[in-house]
Amino acid sequence: MLNENKTRRYILQIACLLFVSLVHAQELKKVSGVVSSDGEAVISAHIMEYSSMKLIAITDIQGRFYLETADSALIVSAIGYDSAVVSLNSTVLEIELNKITDLLDQVVVSESRSQKALKESTVSLDLIQPKLIQLTAPTDIRYTMSRLNGVQVVDGQPNIRAGSGWSYGAGSRVQVLVNGLPMLSGDASQPQWAFIPTEGVERIEVIKGAASVIYGSSALNGVINVHTRTSTVKPYTFLSFTTGAYSRPTRSGLDYGQGTPIVGNVSAFHVSKIGELDFHLGMNVLYDQGYKMNDYERRARVNFGLRKVNSDKQRIYGINTAVMRGTSASFLLWDNYEHGYTILDSGLTETQGWRVSIDPYWSQQTNNGKHEIKGRYFRVANDVDNGDTARDQSNFSDLMYLEYQFTHKFENKLKLITGAVGQYAQTQSPLFSGTQVSNNAAAYVQLERKWGKLLTNGGIRYEYFRLNHRQEMKPVVRAGLNYELAKATFLRASYGQGYRFPSIAEAYVSTSVGPVELFPNPDIKSETGDNIEIGIKQGFKIKGIQGMIDIAAYRMNFQNMTEFTFAAWKPFNPPADLGFGFKSVNIPETRVQGLELSIVSSGKIQGFEIQGFAGYNLNSFINLQPDSVVLVDANGSSKTYRELSYSEAGNELKYRPRHSFKADIIVEYKRFYIGAGVAAQTEFVNIDTNFTYSLIASFVPGVDSAMKDGISAYTIWNFRAGYKFNDHFQLNFIVDNAFNHEFMIRPADLGPPRRIRCQISYTFK
């Protein structure tokens, strides 16, 4: 009897289950739709059932999705957008997401080359928005970078948190990218700032600290990644015309008869979509008479791109190209302090240059990841006229770059980023002692996983370099974590190794600028280092203002750091051959450590829209072996770092300030806006003593007087104001170095005097 009851009960349970399953199957709905924001498709948006929170669909590259569900509502979420709950009252849905305005939730991609919220970053990462670029009308991106806390650009070379000093012509320790592709020349590994399309920038991400695992050799000190606008359903057009002039300098001795040098800049950018075909077109023309003797720049650049979106196969492919032609004259050293804008020996070196890039790319979206291939061909060609037929400085270099990357997100919240890179560079020029060839191959992998409030990541990269017959291999690793301590409070810690192989220029450059020579160092060693950082990011909201405060403590150790050193490298043979000049030499062991505080805010109070940032850096930078020999001069004398140092202690690294502060604010009210920025630093702690005490100082006089006057310390104010006539036209007035302050940006070179400009811009969305 008991067995009969059990059998009946089992049969009844099975029947009920079958009935529920049939009813459930009958209630399944087939739903399709598209997720967008402001006319732009939202890719990889996650769609979950409201009741079970189960992920049931991910949008494709057109923002479309297809699913089946018995639920009555869906939850739609994507990085950088507010989540939305959608009722299933239709089988065809058009879902609009709002972009997140919270500063902590801004989307960044540079740390791991995949999207994440800024608050989840395990390294110090700053953002520059396009408004700062448009309203300051920079002639190139380097001037925008110089406004950012902890970043300096000297003679075109960027350095972050005092990670390098002055290194004219040496390879960059900071990797500069445009849309993930390197913007460094193949010969000198120098950033090509003028080639970056300022008119089309969407945002700039700056990683502070070693990032060699993902970005390779030149990322020893950090990364500057420029992202340009992509097309949306709504076309975007920007035009601007800027004109102005430099003021006369404060001291009469600085006036070499230049009058009032003028500067003018015309920019245009357009991006739009026709079906599945996107295109963009940009241009920039600059005419700058310069504020120093024989120093000017004239250039024109055009960039164009096409992109095809194949939604059926989840594929995107396209090509970008750019061409720039320019003429410029360079200024290395002043004649003396009294005549700081007059060039040494009044010589003129003119350069007519071409820049050409061709960048094909392809990506394939998968359900949980992406395959991506990026390529670049980059040619730099310079026809140099220095008035000396016996010394040909003309040069050109070709760089070819190819990278494959695969990203996959597993169901257990583990994310994999892996890839391989190949690079080839060649130059043929007497400037670099003939034909030189450099090769680089690398493979990398990084894993990232989130455990509740804790996010962890780690990676490794293996590099192979070859410069002519010299070969070298090196692994580098990194690890980081980010923990949400409380609401809007995020603690982070990171460790990253860095590695930089010498550039062709450092090893083989041989040229002169007036009586001063640049010497090759074929025995230059690779730089290695590591970066340790602990930081905390705190978000806040006060009435209509939101913002975040970031505090970071960091320490960077370097082995064989390269320093640009001024010495007598050849026997003294006047008048034609003085024998002194610059060479890149290795410093065995150094340490840079410090503290950085930054505040970013934006919001609206009583009709006033406010956006701004401020930051302070305190740095310590020392040579851990100041009594080791770093060079042997032309007389056979061995010189230690301490003997070559201007400072009394003799162990501080050169051309660096100990304290720096930068801030910027923009206030808008109805159709008016005003803005102000300030950059301040203390004086250089140390420089080459040969600039101030030796026979060399008699040929480049005045550096010692300038150091005693303390003009390497400065506070520079910039102001701007504007009026919007309507939604499209705007008039801006921009004043740089408003108080016409005199300052020395590095030995024997003064910074620009006051510059006043007027800009008219047109924007159409």
Secondary structure, 3 states (H helix, E strand, C coil): CHHHHHHHHHHHHHHHHHHHHHHHHHHCEEEEEEEEECCEECCCCEEEECCCCCEEEECCCCCEEEEEECCCEEEEECCCECCEEEECCCCEEEEECCECCCHHHCEECCCCCCCEEHHHCCCEEEEECHHHHHHHCCCCHHHHHCCCCCEEEECCEEEECCCCCCCCCCCCCEEEEECCEECECCCCCCECHHHCCHHHEEEEEEEECCCHHHHCHHHHCEEEEEEECCCCCCCEEEEEEEEEEECCCCCHHHCCCCCCCEEEEEEEEEEEEECCEEEEEEEEEEEECCCCCCCEEEEEEEEEEEEEEECCCCEEEEEEEEEEEEEEECCCCECCCCCCCCEHHHCCCEEEEEEEEEEEEEEEECCCEEEEEEEEEEEEEEEEECCCCCCCCCEEEEEEEEEEEEEEECCCCEEEEEEEEEEEEEEEEHHHCEEEEEEEEEEEEEEEEEECCEEEEEEEEEEEEEECCEEEEEEEEEEEEEEEEECCEEEEEEEEEEEECCCHHHHHCCEEECCEEECCCCCCCCEEEEEEEEEEEEEEEECCEEEEEEEEEEEEEEEEEEEEEEEECCCCECCCECCEEEEEEEEEEEEEEEEEEEEEEEEEECCEEEEEEEEEEEEEEEECCCCCEEEECCCCCEEECCCCECCCCCCECCCCECEEEEEEEEEEECCEEEEEEEEEECCECCCEHHHCCCHHHHHCCCHHHHHHHCCCCEEEEEEEEEEECCCCEEEEEEEECCCCCCCEEECCEECCCCEEEEEEEEEEC
